[in-house]
Amino acid sequence: MTDLSAEMRTLAKAAREAARALLTAATQQKNAALEYAIQELNKQRPAIEAANAEDIARGKEKGLAAPMLDRLRLDARVIERLSAGVQQVIELPDPVGQEISRSVRPNGLLLRRVRVPIGAILIIFESRPNVTVEAASLCLKSGNACILRGGSEAISSNRALAKVLRGALEKAGLPAAAISVVETTDRAALNELLKLEGLIDLVIPRGGESLIRMVAENSRIPTIKHYKGICHVYVDEDADLELAKLITVNSKLQRVSVCNAAETLLVNRKVAQRFLPEMAKLLVEKNCELRVCLETQKILSGAGVSGPTIKAADEKTFDNEYLDRIISVRVVDSLEAAADHIEKHGSRHTETIITRDPERGHRFQLMVDSACVFVNASTRLNDGFEFGLGAEIGISTDKLHARGPMGLEELTTYKWLGDGAGQLRT
């Protein structure tokens, strides 16, 4: 066994021991640890911001793109939002011990199905140090120990945040190993962790498609994932076109570097002539590049809308997750054609329809097989904080065991409890 292999096994063993200790931790004790975490986040903000500045400086030296630097940044606003998220987690009901069902068998045996923690969870993420706090707070409240493996570009920030969180655990009388950050930036450490079935119960990767595919292909441990966030805005034939503009801009540009940002705009042919020229002008004014189908190109050209930021789509355009100020645009014949396009090119993440007709909106929700389908709302709202989950451990596009934003309940499994009085199998 190599030194790195032994180090990761030791880390996982400590997390598993901590998970066992959390099984009997009272809600009040877990909430106390989270309260201490909020206090320390505010008290140690200068140290956190200084550590983050080191990461930002290294990122700039390495030539990280602007969206990646945006994900990396921990400024006062982000830290305040993290504190608010932890406070929301405190206020949420503790799922551990919740009774899902109960029945009494004919022989008098009482059976109850109750929520229990999953155990030790490995969370892998890239340049978003806020995940350290969000994931740790959700795992702690749901009774799970977590091992956090962030990207090398955020190592200083993650170490600073882990120090805050582990100190809060100890202050509340809980094991510090319930929240661990992988200190080494050696990529081989991840491969060692992914072998540790029996010590680690679940893997949740958050990041780009290449990272998630690598984890899914190499893990011996069950993995919850989403590969891409190819999200769609569909403007229906009876849409309020002013509302459609607002939702499109928000879905695409409110924050371009995240997985729930819209990557494709689909427009019903019946409104395309009226909608697309104004929509294109608005997007171009906001420094957004358009990659458009042939019909969209003809409509825009006929309306005198052109320029270097409006480019022709090719056969791969609609399979792109840009995470940048770029959007694909296509004209479709019908609601059904929009659903067919999403089925072919989408990633089962988040879609929205703009329509005045509630029945058509409901039909779209039924037809589209994605984790979250909105009517007349921005795709950016598919988020644990926005859903009232306090934060999220990630957004799953899997169908088992969780789907969509994963909050406290999604970080539990269940077990059967049977209370008898001497019942025997006959």
C-alpha positions as CSV (number, residue, x, y, z in Angstrom):
1,M,0.0,0.0,0.0
2,T,1.4,3.4,-1.0
3,D,1.6,6.3,1.5
4,L,-1.1,8.1,-0.4
5,S,-3.4,5.1,-0.4
6,A,-2.8,4.6,3.4
7,E,-3.5,8.3,3.9
8,M,-6.8,8.2,2.1
9,R,-7.9,5.0,3.8
10,T,-7.1,6.6,7.2
11,L,-9.2,9.7,6.2
12,A,-12.1,7.5,5.1
13,K,-11.9,5.4,8.3
14,A,-12.1,8.6,10.4
15,A,-15.1,9.8,8.5
16,R,-16.9,6.4,8.9
17,E,-16.2,6.5,12.7
18,A,-17.6,10.1,12.8
19,A,-20.7,9.0,10.8
20,R,-21.3,6.3,13.5
21,A,-21.1,9.0,16.2
22,L,-23.6,11.2,14.3
23,L,-26.2,8.4,14.3
24,T,-27.1,9.3,17.9
25,A,-26.5,13.1,17.7
26,A,-29.5,15.1,18.8
27,T,-30.9,17.7,16.4
28,Q,-30.1,20.4,19.0
29,Q,-26.4,19.4,19.0
30,K,-26.2,19.4,15.2
31,N,-27.9,22.8,15.1
32,A,-25.5,24.1,17.7
33,A,-22.6,23.2,15.5
34,L,-24.2,25.0,12.6
35,E,-24.8,28.1,14.8
36,Y,-21.1,28.1,15.7
37,A,-20.2,27.8,12.1
38,I,-22.2,30.9,11.2
39,Q,-20.5,32.8,14.0
40,E,-17.1,31.7,12.9
41,L,-17.8,32.5,9.2
42,N,-18.5,36.1,10.2
43,K,-15.6,36.3,12.7
44,Q,-13.0,34.8,10.4
45,R,-14.2,36.5,7.2
46,P,-10.9,38.4,6.8
47,A,-8.9,35.2,7.0
48,I,-11.3,33.5,4.6
49,E,-11.1,36.3,2.1
50,A,-7.3,36.4,2.3
51,A,-7.1,32.7,1.6
52,N,-9.5,33.2,-1.3
53,A,-7.4,36.0,-2.6
54,E,-4.4,33.6,-2.8
55,D,-6.6,31.2,-4.9
56,I,-7.8,34.0,-7.2
57,A,-4.2,35.2,-7.8
58,R,-3.0,31.7,-8.6
59,G,-6.0,31.3,-10.9
60,K,-5.2,34.5,-12.8
61,E,-1.6,33.4,-13.2
62,K,-2.7,30.1,-14.6
63,G,-5.0,31.9,-17.1
64,L,-8.4,30.6,-15.7
65,A,-11.3,31.9,-17.7
66,A,-13.5,34.6,-16.2
67,P,-16.4,32.2,-15.5
68,M,-14.1,29.9,-13.6
69,L,-12.7,32.9,-11.6
70,D,-16.3,33.9,-10.9
71,R,-17.0,30.4,-9.4
72,L,-13.9,30.6,-7.3
73,R,-14.6,34.0,-5.7
74,L,-15.5,34.2,-2.0
75,D,-16.4,37.9,-1.4
76,A,-18.5,39.4,1.4
77,R,-21.7,38.9,-0.6
78,V,-21.0,35.2,-1.1
79,I,-20.0,34.6,2.5
80,E,-23.2,36.3,3.7
81,R,-25.2,34.1,1.4
82,L,-23.4,31.0,2.8
83,S,-24.3,32.1,6.3
84,A,-27.9,32.6,5.3
85,G,-27.9,29.1,3.7
86,V,-26.6,27.6,6.9
87,Q,-29.2,29.4,8.9
88,Q,-31.9,28.1,6.6
89,V,-30.5,24.5,7.2
90,I,-30.8,25.1,10.9
91,E,-34.4,26.1,10.6
92,L,-35.4,23.1,8.4
93,P,-36.8,19.9,10.1
94,D,-34.3,17.2,10.9
95,P,-35.1,14.4,8.5
96,V,-33.3,11.7,10.7
97,G,-35.8,9.6,12.5
98,Q,-38.8,10.8,10.5
99,E,-41.4,8.1,10.1
100,I,-42.2,7.4,6.5
101,S,-44.8,4.7,7.1
102,R,-46.1,2.3,9.7
103,S,-48.2,-0.8,9.7
104,V,-49.3,-3.6,12.1
105,R,-49.1,-7.0,10.7
106,P,-51.8,-9.6,11.4
107,N,-49.5,-11.2,13.9
108,G,-49.2,-8.0,15.8
109,L,-45.7,-7.0,14.7
110,L,-45.4,-3.2,14.4
111,L,-43.3,-2.2,11.3
112,R,-42.1,1.4,10.8
113,R,-40.0,2.8,8.0
114,V,-37.8,5.7,9.2
115,R,-35.3,8.0,7.6
116,V,-31.6,7.4,8.5
117,P,-28.3,8.9,7.3
118,I,-26.5,7.4,4.4
119,G,-23.2,7.4,6.2
120,A,-19.9,8.6,4.9
121,I,-20.2,10.7,1.7
122,L,-17.4,11.7,-0.7
123,I,-18.2,15.0,-2.4
124,I,-15.9,16.0,-5.3
125,F,-16.1,19.5,-6.8
126,E,-14.1,21.9,-8.8
127,S,-13.6,25.7,-8.4
128,R,-16.5,26.6,-6.1
129,P,-15.4,26.8,-2.5
130,N,-18.9,27.7,-1.4
131,V,-19.7,24.0,-1.9
132,T,-17.5,23.3,1.1
133,V,-20.0,25.1,3.4
134,E,-23.2,24.1,1.6
135,A,-22.3,20.4,1.5
136,A,-20.9,20.2,5.0
137,S,-24.0,21.9,6.5
138,L,-26.4,19.6,4.7
139,C,-24.4,16.5,5.5
140,L,-24.2,17.4,9.2
141,K,-27.9,18.2,9.6
142,S,-28.8,14.9,7.9
143,G,-26.4,13.0,10.1
144,N,-23.8,12.2,7.5
145,A,-20.0,12.6,7.6
146,C,-18.5,14.1,4.5
147,I,-15.1,14.0,2.8
148,L,-14.7,17.1,0.6
149,R,-12.4,16.9,-2.3
150,G,-12.2,20.3,-4.0
151,G,-10.1,21.4,-6.9
152,S,-6.5,22.5,-6.5
153,E,-7.5,26.0,-7.7
154,A,-9.5,26.4,-4.5
155,I,-7.2,24.7,-2.0
156,S,-6.5,27.7,0.2
157,S,-10.2,28.7,0.5
158,N,-11.2,25.1,1.2
159,R,-8.7,24.8,4.0
160,A,-9.8,28.0,5.6
161,L,-13.4,27.0,5.5
162,A,-12.7,23.5,6.8
163,K,-10.9,25.0,9.8
164,V,-14.0,27.0,10.6
165,L,-16.4,24.1,10.2
166,R,-14.2,21.6,12.1
167,G,-13.8,24.1,15.0
168,A,-17.6,24.5,15.1
169,L,-18.1,20.7,15.4
170,E,-15.6,20.4,18.3
171,K,-17.3,23.3,20.1
172,A,-20.6,21.5,19.9
173,G,-19.0,18.2,21.1
174,L,-19.1,16.4,17.8
175,P,-16.2,14.7,16.1
176,A,-14.2,17.1,13.8
177,A,-13.7,14.2,11.3
178,A,-17.4,14.5,10.4
179,I,-16.2,17.2,8.0
180,S,-12.9,16.5,6.3
181,V,-11.2,18.3,3.4
182,V,-8.6,16.3,1.3
183,E,-5.5,18.4,1.9
184,T,-3.4,17.0,-1.0
185,T,-3.9,18.3,-4.5
186,D,-2.4,15.1,-5.9
187,R,-5.0,13.8,-8.4
188,A,-4.1,10.3,-7.5
189,A,-5.8,10.8,-4.2
190,L,-9.2,10.8,-5.8
191,N,-8.6,7.4,-7.5
192,E,-7.6,6.0,-4.1
193,L,-10.8,7.3,-2.5
194,L,-13.0,5.9,-5.2
195,K,-11.8,2.4,-4.4
196,L,-12.9,2.5,-0.8
197,E,-16.3,0.8,-0.9
198,G,-17.2,-0.4,2.6
199,L,-15.7,2.8,4.1
200,I,-17.4,5.4,1.9
201,D,-21.1,4.9,1.2
202,L,-21.9,7.4,-1.6
203,V,-20.0,9.6,-4.1
204,I,-21.4,12.9,-5.3
205,P,-19.3,14.7,-8.0
206,R,-20.0,18.4,-8.9
207,G,-18.2,19.9,-11.8
208,G,-17.7,19.7,-15.5
209,E,-18.7,16.7,-17.6
210,S,-15.1,15.3,-17.9
211,L,-14.7,15.2,-14.1
212,I,-18.1,13.6,-13.6
213,R,-17.6,10.9,-16.3
214,M,-14.2,10.1,-14.8
215,V,-15.7,9.6,-11.4
216,A,-18.6,7.5,-12.7
217,E,-16.3,5.3,-14.7
218,N,-13.8,4.7,-11.9
219,S,-15.8,4.6,-8.8
220,R,-16.5,1.3,-7.0
221,I,-19.0,3.3,-4.8
222,P,-22.6,4.3,-5.8
223,T,-22.5,7.7,-7.5
224,I,-25.1,10.4,-8.0
225,K,-24.4,12.7,-10.9
226,H,-25.3,15.0,-13.7
227,Y,-23.0,15.2,-16.7
228,K,-24.2,18.4,-18.3
229,G,-26.6,21.3,-17.8
230,I,-28.0,21.8,-21.3
231,C,-31.1,23.8,-20.2
232,H,-33.8,25.1,-22.5
233,V,-36.2,28.0,-22.7
234,Y,-39.1,27.3,-25.0
235,V,-41.3,30.3,-26.2
236,D,-44.7,28.9,-27.1
237,E,-47.1,30.1,-29.7
238,D,-49.2,32.0,-27.2
239,A,-46.4,33.3,-25.0
240,D,-46.3,36.7,-23.4
241,L,-43.4,37.9,-25.5
242,E,-42.3,40.6,-23.1
243,L,-42.2,38.0,-20.3
244,A,-40.3,35.7,-22.6
245,K,-37.6,38.3,-23.1
246,L,-37.2,38.7,-19.3
247,I,-37.1,35.0,-18.6
248,T,-34.6,34.3,-21.4
249,V,-32.2,37.0,-20.3
250,N,-32.4,35.9,-16.7
251,S,-32.1,32.2,-17.6
252,K,-29.0,32.8,-19.8
253,L,-27.2,35.8,-18.3
254,Q,-28.0,36.1,-14.6
255,R,-25.0,33.9,-14.0
256,V,-23.6,32.2,-17.1
257,S,-21.1,29.8,-15.4
258,V,-23.6,27.6,-13.6
259,C,-25.3,24.3,-14.6
260,N,-28.9,25.8,-14.5
261,A,-28.1,28.6,-16.9
262,A,-30.1,28.3,-20.2
263,E,-28.0,27.1,-23.2
264,T,-30.7,26.9,-25.9
265,L,-33.6,29.1,-26.8
266,L,-36.4,27.3,-28.7
267,V,-39.1,29.5,-30.4
268,N,-42.4,28.4,-31.9
269,R,-42.6,29.3,-35.6
270,K,-45.9,31.2,-35.1
271,V,-44.2,33.9,-33.0
272,A,-40.6,33.7,-34.4
273,Q,-41.0,36.7,-36.8
274,R,-42.3,38.9,-34.0
275,F,-40.0,37.7,-31.2
276,L,-36.6,36.8,-32.5
277,P,-35.4,40.2,-33.9
278,E,-36.1,42.0,-30.6
279,M,-34.8,39.1,-28.5
280,A,-31.6,38.9,-30.6
281,K,-30.9,42.7,-30.3
282,L,-31.4,42.5,-26.6
283,L,-29.0,39.6,-26.2
284,V,-26.4,41.2,-28.4
285,E,-26.7,44.4,-26.4
286,K,-25.9,42.4,-23.3
287,N,-22.7,41.0,-25.0
288,C,-24.2,37.5,-25.6
289,E,-23.3,35.6,-28.8
290,L,-26.0,33.7,-30.7
291,R,-25.5,30.5,-32.6
292,V,-28.6,30.2,-34.7
293,C,-30.4,27.7,-37.0
294,L,-30.9,28.6,-40.7
295,E,-34.5,29.8,-40.2
296,T,-33.5,32.1,-37.3
297,Q,-30.7,33.5,-39.5
298,K,-33.2,34.3,-42.3
299,I,-35.6,36.0,-39.9
300,L,-32.8,38.1,-38.3
301,S,-31.3,39.0,-41.6
302,G,-34.7,40.0,-43.0
303,A,-35.1,42.3,-40.0
304,G,-31.7,43.8,-40.4
305,V,-30.2,42.1,-37.4
306,S,-26.7,40.8,-38.1
307,G,-23.1,41.1,-36.9
308,P,-20.1,39.0,-35.8
309,T,-21.9,37.8,-32.6
310,I,-24.6,36.1,-34.6
311,K,-23.2,32.9,-36.0
312,A,-24.6,29.9,-37.9
313,A,-25.3,26.7,-36.0
314,D,-23.8,23.4,-37.0
315,E,-24.8,19.8,-36.2
316,K,-23.1,20.0,-32.8
317,T,-24.3,23.3,-31.7
318,F,-27.4,22.1,-29.8
319,D,-25.3,19.6,-27.7
320,N,-23.1,22.3,-26.2
321,E,-23.0,23.4,-22.6
322,Y,-21.3,26.8,-23.0
323,L,-21.1,28.1,-19.4
324,D,-20.4,31.4,-21.1
325,R,-22.2,34.3,-22.8
326,I,-23.3,32.2,-25.7
327,I,-26.8,30.8,-26.5
328,S,-28.1,28.4,-29.2
329,V,-31.3,29.4,-31.0
330,R,-33.7,27.2,-33.0
331,V,-37.2,27.7,-34.5
332,V,-39.5,24.8,-33.9
333,D,-42.9,23.9,-35.3
334,S,-44.8,23.1,-32.2
335,L,-44.7,22.3,-28.5
336,E,-44.2,18.6,-29.4
337,A,-41.3,19.5,-31.6
338,A,-39.7,21.5,-28.7
339,A,-40.1,18.4,-26.5
340,D,-38.6,16.2,-29.2
341,H,-35.6,18.6,-29.5
342,I,-35.1,18.5,-25.7
343,E,-35.3,14.7,-25.7
344,K,-32.6,14.5,-28.4
345,H,-30.2,17.3,-27.2
346,G,-31.0,17.9,-23.6
347,S,-29.3,16.6,-20.4
348,R,-32.5,16.1,-18.3
349,H,-31.6,19.0,-16.1
350,T,-33.9,22.1,-16.3
351,E,-36.3,23.4,-18.9
352,T,-39.0,26.1,-19.0
353,I,-41.9,27.0,-21.2
354,I,-43.3,30.5,-21.7
355,T,-47.0,30.3,-22.3
356,R,-50.3,31.9,-21.4
357,D,-52.1,28.6,-21.6
358,P,-52.0,26.6,-18.4
359,E,-53.0,23.4,-20.2
360,R,-50.1,23.7,-22.7
361,G,-47.8,24.5,-19.8
362,H,-48.9,21.3,-18.0
363,R,-48.6,19.3,-21.2
364,F,-45.0,20.5,-21.6
365,Q,-44.3,19.5,-18.0
366,L,-45.7,16.0,-18.6
367,M,-43.9,15.5,-21.9
368,V,-40.4,16.7,-21.0
369,D,-38.4,14.1,-18.9
370,S,-36.1,16.4,-17.0
371,A,-35.3,16.8,-13.3
372,C,-37.1,20.2,-13.2
373,V,-39.6,21.6,-15.6
374,F,-40.9,25.2,-15.1
375,V,-43.8,27.1,-16.6
376,N,-43.2,30.9,-16.9
377,A,-40.1,30.9,-14.7
378,S,-36.3,31.2,-15.1
379,T,-34.2,28.0,-15.3
380,R,-31.9,29.7,-12.8
381,L,-34.5,28.9,-10.1
382,N,-33.6,25.2,-10.1
383,D,-31.5,25.6,-7.0
384,G,-31.6,24.2,-3.5
385,F,-31.5,27.6,-1.8
386,E,-34.3,28.9,-4.1
387,F,-36.3,25.7,-3.3
388,G,-36.1,26.3,0.4
389,L,-33.7,23.4,1.0
390,G,-31.2,25.6,2.7
391,A,-28.6,24.8,0.0
392,E,-28.0,21.8,-2.1
393,I,-25.5,19.0,-2.3
394,G,-25.9,19.0,-6.0
395,I,-28.5,18.6,-8.8
396,S,-29.0,15.1,-9.8
397,T,-30.2,14.1,-13.3
398,D,-30.3,10.5,-12.3
399,K,-33.6,8.8,-11.5
400,L,-32.3,6.8,-8.6
401,H,-32.1,7.5,-5.7
402,A,-32.5,11.3,-6.0
403,R,-33.5,13.8,-8.7
404,G,-33.2,17.5,-8.9
405,P,-31.7,19.6,-6.1
406,M,-30.6,17.4,-3.3
407,G,-31.3,18.7,0.1
408,L,-31.7,17.0,3.5
409,E,-34.2,14.3,2.7
410,E,-32.2,13.3,-0.4
411,L,-29.2,12.7,1.9
412,T,-31.1,10.1,3.8
413,T,-32.1,6.5,3.1
414,Y,-34.4,4.4,5.3
415,K,-34.5,1.3,7.4
416,W,-37.3,-0.8,8.8
417,L,-37.9,-1.0,12.5
418,G,-39.9,-3.9,13.8
419,D,-41.3,-4.0,17.4
420,G,-42.7,-7.4,18.4
421,A,-43.8,-9.3,21.4
422,G,-42.4,-12.8,20.7
423,Q,-43.7,-13.2,17.1
424,L,-42.2,-16.2,15.2
425,R,-42.2,-17.2,11.6
426,T,-44.6,-20.2,11.0
